[in-house]
Amino acid sequence: MRMSFPTSIVLLACTIGCSPGSEAEPGGPIARFGTVPTIDGVIEPGEWDDADPVPSGGIEQFRVKHDGTNLYFALRAGGGDIRFNTKTGLLILHWSAQLGSAAYAESEANMLSLQKPFSWELWGLRHESPAVIHETLARYLTENGWASSTASMGNLMESELVVSIRWLGVNTDSGRFAELPGVRMGGGLLVSRDDPRVEELTGLSDDELARQYPSVTWPAESLPDDSISMGRCPDTIRIDPAEFGRLWIDLRGLSGGGS
């Protein structure tokens, strides 16, 4: 099923060492060291105040910070995906009513071959207790390198994700700033089929949905069309590195990082 943002509700059936004075800050968003948020789809007051907002198209697209081990993202979206253009290929992390990831490996210049298709897990997690949700997502992070709240978990249009810095292959051994693989993200209004808010939302026009629930699209103001869709991955794809944004991790204060 191809996702399209931001025209209508999608009902889902399953669905980042020099001293600070000697190394200038890079241009673009920077993930600063911050507190560890609870990955539950509820952006609590103060929970993300230590993460600068990243705007695009006149609205806040996301916030990002780290704790030295993991990156944490907060997005005003119910679901979507984050893609990382790494040195060896492409990682696609998708969150909706379930979580799943896919991976492509380089085969020739800008051509990638499917290495790992999507597989879906954690359907119905939003119905579990906070303790079960925390334990399950911690295990998923350990096993898969990332985790996220799922669609309809917590507040509408609030998603929280965690991604292992080591899993992304980020070099944090020298300098104050470490660059993440190229990042591209897109998200929107996604709700689970049995979400009680569906009836109210389906009464709104597409224009009103777009106004009230703008989509997340970064680094561009709109997502480029490509052949990857939720649950479907072609055997080969071509990507344009220019479609991915640059994002940095500030390692100041960390052991082995910039001071």
RAFENDA-V424029 format. One record per residue. N is the residue number from 1. RES is the residue in one letter. D_CENTER is the distance of its C-alpha to the mean C-alpha in Angstrom with 1 decimal. Layout:
BEGIN
n-><N,N>
res-><RES,RES>
d_center-><D_CENTER,D_CENTER>
END
This chain:
BEGIN
n-><1,2,3,4,5,6,7,8,9,10,11,12,13,14,15,16,17,18,19,20,21,22,23,24,25,26,27,28,29,30,31,32,33,34,35,36,37,38,39,40,41,42,43,44,45,46,47,48,49,50,51,52,53,54,55,56,57,58,59,60,61,62,63,64,65,66,67,68,69,70,71,72,73,74,75,76,77,78,79,80,81,82,83,84,85,86,87,88,89,90,91,92,93,94,95,96,97,98,99,100,101,102,103,104,105,106,107,108,109,110,111,112,113,114,115,116,117,118,119,120,121,122,123,124,125,126,127,128,129,130,131,132,133,134,135,136,137,138,139,140,141,142,143,144,145,146,147,148,149,150,151,152,153,154,155,156,157,158,159,160,161,162,163,164,165,166,167,168,169,170,171,172,173,174,175,176,177,178,179,180,181,182,183,184,185,186,187,188,189,190,191,192,193,194,195,196,197,198,199,200,201,202,203,204,205,206,207,208,209,210,211,212,213,214,215,216,217,218,219,220,221,222,223,224,225,226,227,228,229,230,231,232,233,234,235,236,237,238,239,240,241,242,243,244,245,246,247,248,249,250,251,252,253,254,255,256,257,258,259>
res-><M,R,M,S,F,P,T,S,I,V,L,L,A,C,T,I,G,C,S,P,G,S,E,A,E,P,G,G,P,I,A,R,F,G,T,V,P,T,I,D,G,V,I,E,P,G,E,W,D,D,A,D,P,V,P,S,G,G,I,E,Q,F,R,V,K,H,D,G,T,N,L,Y,F,A,L,R,A,G,G,G,D,I,R,F,N,T,K,T,G,L,L,I,L,H,W,S,A,Q,L,G,S,A,A,Y,A,E,S,E,A,N,M,L,S,L,Q,K,P,F,S,W,E,L,W,G,L,R,H,E,S,P,A,V,I,H,E,T,L,A,R,Y,L,T,E,N,G,W,A,S,S,T,A,S,M,G,N,L,M,E,S,E,L,V,V,S,I,R,W,L,G,V,N,T,D,S,G,R,F,A,E,L,P,G,V,R,M,G,G,G,L,L,V,S,R,D,D,P,R,V,E,E,L,T,G,L,S,D,D,E,L,A,R,Q,Y,P,S,V,T,W,P,A,E,S,L,P,D,D,S,I,S,M,G,R,C,P,D,T,I,R,I,D,P,A,E,F,G,R,L,W,I,D,L,R,G,L,S,G,G,G,S>
d_center-><19.2,17.7,15.4,16.7,15.5,17.1,20.5,20.7,19.3,18.1,19.8,18.4,20.9,18.4,16.0,12.3,28.1,29.3,30.4,28.7,31.7,31.7,28.2,26.9,23.4,21.5,20.5,17.0,14.4,15.1,13.5,16.6,17.8,17.5,18.1,16.1,14.6,15.2,12.3,14.1,12.6,15.3,14.8,18.2,20.5,20.3,17.3,15.2,18.3,17.9,14.7,15.6,14.3,13.0,15.0,15.5,18.1,19.6,16.9,14.2,10.8,8.8,10.1,9.5,12.2,13.5,16.5,17.8,16.3,12.6,9.8,8.6,6.2,7.9,7.6,10.9,10.1,11.3,9.0,7.6,5.7,4.1,7.5,9.4,13.1,14.9,18.7,19.4,17.1,13.8,11.1,9.1,6.8,7.7,8.2,11.4,14.7,14.0,11.5,12.0,11.3,13.5,14.9,17.3,19.9,22.0,25.3,26.7,25.9,22.6,23.2,21.0,22.2,20.4,20.3,18.4,18.0,15.8,17.2,16.4,16.8,17.0,18.5,20.2,18.5,18.3,22.1,22.5,23.6,21.4,23.0,22.2,18.5,18.2,20.2,18.4,14.9,16.5,18.2,15.2,13.5,16.9,17.4,14.1,12.5,9.4,9.4,8.2,10.5,11.8,13.1,16.2,15.6,16.6,16.8,16.3,13.4,11.8,8.7,8.0,6.0,8.0,8.3,12.0,13.3,16.2,14.4,12.8,16.5,16.3,20.0,20.6,24.4,25.8,25.4,23.7,20.5,18.4,16.3,13.0,13.0,12.4,9.0,8.5,6.3,8.1,8.6,11.8,14.5,14.3,16.9,18.6,22.1,23.9,22.2,25.2,23.6,23.7,27.3,26.9,24.0,25.9,28.7,26.9,27.3,24.5,25.3,25.1,21.8,20.4,22.1,21.1,17.5,16.3,13.2,10.2,10.9,10.5,12.6,15.1,16.3,16.1,14.3,16.8,18.3,18.0,19.3,16.2,15.7,14.6,17.1,18.7,18.5,21.5,23.3,22.8,20.7,21.1,18.4,19.1,17.7,18.5,15.6,13.1,12.9,14.1,12.6,14.9,15.4,18.7,20.6,23.6,25.2,23.7,26.2,26.4,24.4,25.7,28.1>
END
